[in-house]
Amino acid sequence: MLIRSLALLLFSLAAWSAPTRALTIYTEDWPPITFQRNGVADGMAVEVVREIQERIRDNSPIEVVPWARGYKELLTNPEVMLFTVGRSEAREKQMTLLGPIAISQTVLLARKGEAKKLLALGAGIYQRPVGAYRGSIFADAASAAGFVEVDLAPTPQVTAQKLLLGRYDMWVEGGFVVSSVLKDIRQPSDTVEVVRVLESLELYLAFSRGTPADEVKRWQDGFAAIKKDGSFKRIYNKWLPRDAAPADVRLIGLPPGTAKTAG
């Protein structure tokens, strides 16, 4: 009996200490926040997620996929986490959001030297074509601002290329990533200029419907821990030294564990 009890105790300790894999985790190629380097996920938000994983002993791999695929998985399957996701009223009804990871500016960009001409159009600017990447909150922001013709491309890099080729007059994107996107397509950062800032955008970790409430709570506790001990600020300042790291921790949107209903 004693041997059996000891065996059960050792098994329980091993089960408690072993890292768990609980979620399918996706991110996108959106440097410097998230991207892939030599086949491995990297970036500011990736480092934050891995720091949380270390605290909660989670070994779920992070897969870099096209945004449209990751977003579809988030909306259709349980136990999926996608980052980073811009907060919006519509998304709060579709997913659970934990953050903020960062606060970005959604900017309207034009080719260098053309912003003044576009602003001179007044209300007519909204009749000019703009570009954004498919499924992004930046495409939503362009429509919400009143632009009637929004061209959708598969990635920010393709969107930037199409702007510079004259396929449309303006590009809507997160201010954090503009320089990195232009670098990716071998263009200098001053090849575009800001026409105006459309909105301030909070970025979050997003959990799909059907993700257990206790699993989301683990991530919330881990996130709170790295914000409290300064690890989050250290990572943030490493990647975004000119910006202030958001200090608060919020869990908003769809209640954790909510099941996806038919239809």
Summary of the structure (lengths in Angstrom):
residues: 263
radius of gyration: 20.8
end to end distance: 53.9
largest distance: 86.1
contacts: 859
relative contact order: 0.19
helix: 42%
strand: 28%
